[in-house]
Amino acid sequence: MVAKKSAAKIRRNKARAAARGETYTPPEPTTTTNNDDDDTNKQQDDDDNGESEEIITKKSAAATKLDETLANIESNIDNALNSKERRSAKRKAEAIAVEESGCENLEELLEWHKKHKAKSKKKAAKKKTTKNNNHPQEIIDNLSEEDKAKLSCAKKLKESLTKLETNSEGLNAKERRSAKRKAEAIAVEECAGMNVSSSEELLAWYETLLPSPKEKKNKKSTPYIVFVGQLSYTTTSEMLYDHFHSTLGSEVITKDSMTIRLLTDPKKKDRSRGMAFVELSTPEVMYECLKMHLTHLDGRRINVERSAGGGNTAKKARITSLRTSQSNYISTTIDAILQSFIKNGELLPDELDEGVVGLCKRHSATVVEAALKEYVNEKKERKIKKEELGEKEEEELRNPSAFL
């Protein structure tokens, strides 16, 4: 379908043609039904399928030339052009490109060029993929007899080394190294006369010929581990698990989400050393377990801290950093608990001295909150005794710090 051109556009086209010494004849507009439009659009989508190589080359050359010309005009490297001259030069270049390509208008040429570039890139990528993915058997079939024998030796060596790496039960490190050297020596000997001087050269040749597929390294994800210290020597793994499970709940702590490794001393009949490493399934569970810091188990106040890996120097620095961070978190949490009691009118702002506040920050938030509730209840009961039962003034709780 040819769209009807406006009178202004026809005048511009005639002026451009006259400047070139040619005559411009506007095309006759045609009308089509909706069905015709659908068929036309479908035909345009499959444009390249019905075009000859000559037409494709003609359009591609015109579009490429237009891109270069417009780029030069934009950069203004040929001569200094003002805005009006630049616009005029662009229109002239566009008109020439449309005429050379045989398209009806500029929009048609640009749309064709866009689709053609996309299809060309897709074909090039497909060709490259096909080239790089030749079937191993095709490569082997094209080898000479000598190279096939060399390939057999390399494959045998590779399998032997892989087997030693993955299945070397019963061999210590020295025996494993000896077995590797023996396999390499046999492979080099079998390749005598095939221009192979070492096992490394043979394996490098094999990788060049048949590169191993890039396997995703099965790196173990960063473990979420907490260190539990100050345990009683009589505390068992089951007792530690029950302590976490009963406090944090079955929704957080399960046999699947927690693995406990209680450190023991083999010189003392595997007696506990009073410490353990606990591996958790997720970071959320790990941070929940940190709330167990300074809680009481088996008569001891235990420490629960994040574990730190690395060398000795880096490990000490990391442990110090983690402890400082955890201490700041506990301090902030205790301050928030005290502020909530003050806000509810259960405590006065200066009711507790700094010594008691510091003591609170050396215990878990659960213990502190329970102790404060007990203190508030005791204070209320003594106040009632004094006011209603006529008890002596000494019955009133006058030393909260000593009580806590």
C-alpha positions as CSV (number, residue, x, y, z in Angstrom):
1,M,0.0,0.0,0.0
2,V,1.3,3.5,-0.9
3,A,0.3,6.2,1.5
4,K,-1.0,9.5,0.1
5,K,1.7,12.1,0.2
6,S,1.0,15.6,1.4
7,A,1.2,18.6,-1.0
8,A,4.2,20.0,1.0
9,K,6.1,16.7,0.8
10,I,5.4,16.5,-3.0
11,R,6.7,20.1,-3.4
12,R,9.9,19.2,-1.5
13,N,10.5,16.1,-3.5
14,K,10.0,18.0,-6.8
15,A,12.5,20.7,-5.6
16,R,15.1,18.1,-4.7
17,A,14.7,16.3,-8.0
18,A,15.0,19.6,-9.9
19,A,18.2,20.4,-8.0
20,R,19.6,17.1,-9.4
21,G,18.3,17.9,-12.9
22,E,15.5,15.3,-12.7
23,T,11.8,15.2,-12.7
24,Y,9.8,13.9,-9.8
25,T,6.4,12.1,-10.3
26,P,4.4,11.5,-7.2
27,P,3.0,8.0,-6.8
28,E,-0.7,7.3,-7.1
29,P,-2.2,6.5,-3.7
30,T,-4.0,3.2,-3.4
31,T,-6.6,2.0,-0.9
32,T,-6.8,-1.4,0.6
33,T,-9.1,-3.2,2.9
34,N,-8.2,-4.3,6.4
35,N,-7.5,-7.8,5.1
36,D,-5.1,-6.3,2.5
37,D,-3.3,-4.4,5.3
38,D,-2.8,-7.6,7.2
39,D,-1.4,-9.4,4.2
40,T,0.9,-6.5,3.4
41,N,2.2,-6.4,7.0
42,K,2.8,-10.1,6.9
43,Q,4.6,-9.8,3.6
44,Q,6.8,-7.0,5.0
45,D,7.7,-9.2,8.0
46,D,9.0,-11.9,5.7
47,D,10.6,-9.3,3.3
48,D,14.0,-10.9,3.0
49,N,12.5,-14.3,2.0
50,G,11.3,-13.0,-1.3
51,E,14.1,-10.6,-2.2
52,S,17.0,-11.5,-4.5
53,E,20.6,-11.1,-3.4
54,E,21.0,-8.2,-5.7
55,I,18.1,-6.2,-4.1
56,I,19.3,-7.0,-0.6
57,T,22.8,-5.8,-1.5
58,K,21.4,-2.7,-3.1
59,K,19.3,-1.8,0.0
60,S,22.1,-2.6,2.4
61,A,24.6,-0.5,0.5
62,A,22.2,2.5,0.4
63,A,21.4,2.2,4.1
64,T,25.0,1.9,5.1
65,K,26.0,4.8,3.0
66,L,23.2,6.9,4.5
67,D,24.4,6.0,8.1
68,E,27.9,7.1,7.2
69,T,26.8,10.3,5.5
70,L,24.5,11.3,8.5
71,A,27.3,10.5,10.9
72,N,29.7,12.9,8.9
73,I,27.1,15.6,8.8
74,E,26.5,15.3,12.6
75,S,30.2,15.5,13.3
76,N,30.6,18.3,10.7
77,I,34.0,17.1,9.8
78,D,33.8,18.0,6.1
79,N,33.1,21.8,6.5
80,A,31.4,24.1,8.8
81,L,27.7,23.9,8.4
82,N,25.1,25.9,10.2
83,S,21.8,24.3,11.4
84,K,19.9,25.1,8.2
85,E,22.6,23.7,5.9
86,R,22.9,20.6,8.1
87,R,19.2,19.9,7.9
88,S,19.3,20.4,4.1
89,A,22.3,18.1,3.7
90,K,20.4,15.4,5.8
91,R,17.3,15.6,3.6
92,K,19.4,15.4,0.5
93,A,21.2,12.3,1.8
94,E,18.0,10.7,2.8
95,A,16.4,11.3,-0.6
96,I,19.4,9.8,-2.4
97,A,19.4,6.7,-0.2
98,V,15.7,6.2,-0.9
99,E,16.2,6.5,-4.6
100,E,19.3,4.2,-4.7
101,S,17.6,1.5,-2.5
102,G,14.4,1.4,-4.6
103,C,12.2,1.8,-1.5
104,E,9.1,4.0,-1.5
105,N,10.2,6.2,1.4
106,L,12.8,6.6,4.1
107,E,10.7,4.9,6.8
108,E,10.5,1.7,4.6
109,L,14.3,1.7,4.1
110,L,15.1,2.3,7.8
111,E,12.7,-0.5,8.9
112,W,14.2,-2.9,6.4
113,H,17.7,-2.0,7.5
114,K,16.9,-2.6,11.1
115,K,15.3,-6.0,10.5
116,H,18.1,-7.0,8.1
117,K,20.8,-6.2,10.6
118,A,19.1,-8.2,13.3
119,K,18.8,-11.2,11.0
120,S,22.4,-10.9,10.0
121,K,23.6,-10.9,13.6
122,K,21.4,-13.9,14.4
123,K,22.8,-15.9,11.5
124,A,26.4,-14.9,12.3
125,A,25.9,-16.0,16.0
126,K,24.3,-19.3,14.9
127,K,27.2,-20.0,12.4
128,K,29.8,-19.3,15.1
129,T,28.0,-21.6,17.6
130,T,27.9,-24.3,15.0
131,K,31.5,-23.9,14.2
132,N,32.6,-24.1,17.9
133,N,30.3,-27.0,18.7
134,N,31.6,-29.6,16.4
135,H,30.8,-33.1,17.6
136,P,33.9,-34.8,19.2
137,Q,33.4,-37.8,17.0
138,E,33.7,-35.7,13.8
139,I,37.0,-34.3,15.2
140,I,38.3,-37.8,16.0
141,D,37.3,-39.1,12.5
142,N,39.4,-36.4,10.8
143,L,42.6,-37.3,12.8
144,S,45.5,-39.3,11.3
145,E,46.2,-42.7,12.6
146,E,49.2,-41.4,14.6
147,D,47.1,-38.7,16.2
148,K,44.3,-41.2,17.1
149,A,46.9,-43.4,18.9
150,K,48.2,-40.2,20.7
151,L,44.6,-39.3,21.6
152,S,44.1,-42.8,23.1
153,C,47.2,-42.4,25.3
154,A,46.1,-39.0,26.5
155,K,42.6,-40.2,27.2
156,K,44.0,-43.1,29.2
157,L,46.3,-40.9,31.2
158,K,43.5,-38.4,31.9
159,E,41.2,-41.1,33.2
160,S,44.0,-42.6,35.4
161,L,44.7,-39.2,37.0
162,T,41.0,-38.4,37.5
163,K,40.6,-41.8,39.2
164,L,43.5,-41.2,41.5
165,E,42.1,-37.7,42.5
166,T,38.6,-38.9,43.2
167,N,39.0,-42.4,44.4
168,S,42.3,-42.8,46.2
169,E,41.1,-44.6,49.3
170,G,43.9,-46.5,51.1
171,L,46.6,-44.3,49.6
172,N,48.5,-41.7,51.5
173,A,49.8,-38.5,49.9
174,K,53.2,-40.1,49.0
175,E,51.7,-43.2,47.4
176,R,49.2,-41.1,45.4
177,R,52.1,-38.9,44.0
178,S,54.0,-42.1,43.2
179,A,51.0,-43.5,41.3
180,K,50.6,-40.3,39.3
181,R,54.2,-40.2,38.3
182,K,54.0,-43.9,37.2
183,A,50.9,-43.2,35.1
184,E,52.5,-40.2,33.4
185,A,55.7,-42.2,32.6
186,I,53.7,-45.0,31.0
187,A,51.7,-42.5,28.9
188,V,54.9,-40.8,27.6
189,E,56.5,-44.2,26.9
190,E,53.5,-45.3,24.9
191,C,53.7,-42.1,22.9
192,A,57.3,-42.8,21.8
193,G,57.8,-41.5,18.3
194,M,54.8,-39.2,18.4
195,N,56.6,-36.0,19.2
196,V,55.6,-36.0,22.9
197,S,58.3,-35.0,25.4
198,S,56.2,-34.9,28.6
199,S,52.9,-35.8,30.1
200,E,52.1,-32.0,30.5
201,E,52.5,-31.6,26.8
202,L,50.3,-34.6,26.0
203,L,47.5,-33.3,28.3
204,A,47.8,-29.8,26.8
205,W,47.4,-31.2,23.3
206,Y,44.4,-33.2,24.4
207,E,42.7,-30.1,25.9
208,T,43.3,-28.2,22.7
209,L,41.7,-30.9,20.6
210,L,38.9,-31.9,23.0
211,P,38.5,-29.1,25.6
212,S,36.8,-30.3,28.8
213,P,33.3,-28.8,29.3
214,K,33.5,-25.9,31.8
215,E,32.0,-27.4,34.9
216,K,30.5,-25.3,37.6
217,K,32.8,-25.3,40.5
218,N,31.0,-27.0,43.3
219,K,32.2,-24.5,45.9
220,K,30.8,-25.0,49.3
221,S,28.7,-22.1,50.2
222,T,29.9,-19.9,53.1
223,P,29.0,-21.8,56.2
224,Y,27.0,-20.1,58.9
225,I,28.8,-21.1,62.1
226,V,28.7,-19.8,65.7
227,F,31.2,-20.6,68.4
228,V,29.8,-21.6,71.8
229,G,32.2,-21.2,74.7
230,Q,32.2,-21.4,78.5
231,L,30.3,-24.7,78.4
232,S,30.5,-27.1,81.4
233,Y,32.6,-30.1,80.9
234,T,29.5,-32.2,81.6
235,T,27.4,-30.5,78.9
236,T,26.7,-32.8,75.9
237,S,25.6,-32.0,72.3
238,E,22.1,-33.1,73.1
239,M,21.9,-30.7,76.1
240,L,23.2,-27.9,74.0
241,Y,20.6,-28.6,71.3
242,D,17.8,-28.8,73.8
243,H,18.9,-25.5,75.3
244,F,18.7,-23.7,71.9
245,H,15.5,-25.6,70.8
246,S,13.6,-24.8,74.0
247,T,14.5,-21.1,74.0
248,L,14.2,-20.3,70.3
249,G,11.4,-22.7,69.4
250,S,10.9,-25.6,67.0
251,E,10.2,-23.3,64.1
252,V,13.8,-22.0,64.2
253,I,15.8,-24.9,65.6
254,T,15.5,-28.3,64.1
255,K,17.8,-31.3,63.6
256,D,18.1,-30.2,59.9
257,S,18.9,-26.6,60.6
258,M,21.6,-27.2,63.3
259,T,24.7,-29.3,63.4
260,I,26.7,-29.4,66.6
261,R,30.4,-30.3,66.8
262,L,31.4,-30.6,70.5
263,L,35.2,-30.3,70.8
264,T,36.7,-33.1,72.9
265,D,40.1,-34.0,74.3
266,P,41.3,-37.4,73.0
267,K,44.0,-37.5,75.7
268,K,41.3,-37.4,78.4
269,K,39.0,-40.1,77.1
270,D,37.2,-37.6,74.7
271,R,36.1,-35.4,77.6
272,S,34.5,-32.2,76.5
273,R,36.8,-29.2,76.2
274,G,33.9,-26.8,77.1
275,M,33.4,-25.4,73.7
276,A,31.5,-26.3,70.4
277,F,31.0,-25.1,66.9
278,V,27.4,-25.0,65.7
279,E,26.7,-24.9,62.0
280,L,23.3,-23.4,61.0
281,S,21.4,-23.8,57.7
282,T,20.7,-20.1,57.0
283,P,21.9,-16.7,58.1
284,E,18.5,-16.0,59.7
285,V,18.9,-19.0,62.0
286,M,22.5,-18.0,62.8
287,Y,21.4,-14.5,64.0
288,E,18.6,-16.0,66.1
289,C,21.2,-18.2,67.8
290,L,23.3,-15.2,68.7
291,K,20.5,-14.2,71.0
292,M,21.6,-17.1,73.2
293,H,24.8,-15.3,74.1
294,L,25.2,-15.0,77.9
295,T,22.3,-17.4,78.6
296,H,22.7,-20.0,81.3
297,L,23.2,-23.7,80.7
298,D,24.2,-26.5,83.1
299,G,25.2,-24.0,85.7
300,R,27.4,-21.9,83.4
301,R,26.8,-18.6,81.5
302,I,27.7,-19.5,77.9
303,N,29.2,-17.3,75.2
304,V,27.6,-17.6,71.7
305,E,29.6,-15.7,69.0
306,R,30.1,-15.7,65.3
307,S,33.0,-17.9,64.2
308,A,35.9,-16.4,62.1
309,G,38.1,-18.2,59.6
310,G,41.4,-17.3,57.9
311,G,45.0,-17.2,59.2
312,N,45.9,-16.4,62.8
313,T,46.4,-12.7,62.3
314,A,43.3,-12.2,60.2
315,K,41.3,-14.5,62.4
316,K,42.1,-12.6,65.6
317,A,41.3,-9.3,64.0
318,R,38.0,-10.7,62.6
319,I,37.1,-12.2,66.0
320,T,37.8,-8.8,67.7
321,S,35.6,-7.0,65.1
322,L,32.8,-9.5,65.5
323,R,32.9,-9.3,69.3
324,T,32.8,-5.5,69.2
325,S,29.9,-5.6,66.9
326,Q,28.0,-8.1,69.0
327,S,28.7,-6.2,72.2
328,N,27.4,-3.0,70.6
329,Y,24.3,-4.9,69.5
330,I,23.7,-6.2,73.0
331,S,24.2,-2.8,74.5
332,T,21.7,-1.2,72.2
333,T,19.2,-4.0,72.9
334,I,19.5,-3.6,76.7
335,D,19.1,0.2,76.4
336,A,16.0,-0.3,74.3
337,I,14.5,-2.7,77.0
338,L,15.3,-0.2,79.8
339,Q,13.7,2.6,77.7
340,S,10.5,0.6,77.2
341,F,10.2,0.1,81.0
342,I,10.7,3.8,81.6
343,K,8.2,4.7,78.9
344,N,5.6,2.5,80.5
345,G,6.2,4.2,83.8
346,E,7.5,1.0,85.5
347,L,11.0,2.5,86.0
348,L,12.2,6.1,86.7
349,P,14.9,7.5,84.4
350,D,17.7,7.4,87.0
351,E,16.3,4.5,89.1
352,L,19.1,2.1,88.1
353,D,22.7,3.2,88.6
354,E,25.5,2.7,86.0
355,G,26.8,-0.5,87.8
356,V,23.4,-2.2,87.4
357,V,23.1,-1.1,83.8
358,G,26.6,-2.4,83.1
359,L,25.7,-5.7,84.8
360,C,22.5,-6.0,82.6
361,K,24.7,-5.7,79.5
362,R,26.7,-8.7,80.5
363,H,23.6,-10.9,80.4
364,S,21.2,-12.0,77.6
365,A,18.2,-9.8,76.7
366,T,15.9,-12.6,77.8
367,V,17.5,-12.8,81.3
368,V,17.5,-9.0,81.7
369,E,13.9,-8.6,80.7
370,A,12.8,-11.4,83.1
371,A,14.8,-9.8,86.0
372,L,13.3,-6.4,85.4
373,K,9.8,-7.8,85.4
374,E,10.5,-9.6,88.6
375,Y,11.9,-6.3,90.1
376,V,8.8,-4.3,89.0
377,N,6.4,-6.9,90.5
378,E,8.3,-7.0,93.7
379,K,8.3,-3.2,93.9
380,K,4.5,-3.1,93.4
381,E,3.9,-5.8,96.1
382,R,6.0,-3.9,98.7
383,K,4.3,-0.7,97.9
384,I,0.9,-2.3,98.4
385,K,2.1,-3.8,101.8
386,K,3.2,-0.3,103.0
387,E,0.1,1.6,101.9
388,E,-2.7,-1.0,102.6
389,L,-1.3,-3.2,105.3
390,G,0.5,-0.5,107.3
391,E,3.9,-2.1,107.0
392,K,7.0,-0.2,108.1
393,E,8.8,2.0,105.7
394,E,11.7,-0.5,105.5
395,E,9.3,-2.9,103.7
396,E,9.4,-0.6,100.6
397,L,12.0,-1.6,98.0
398,R,14.6,1.2,98.5
399,N,17.7,-0.4,96.9
400,P,16.8,-1.6,93.4
401,S,20.5,-2.0,92.4
402,A,21.1,-4.5,95.3
403,F,17.9,-6.4,94.4
404,L,18.9,-6.8,90.8
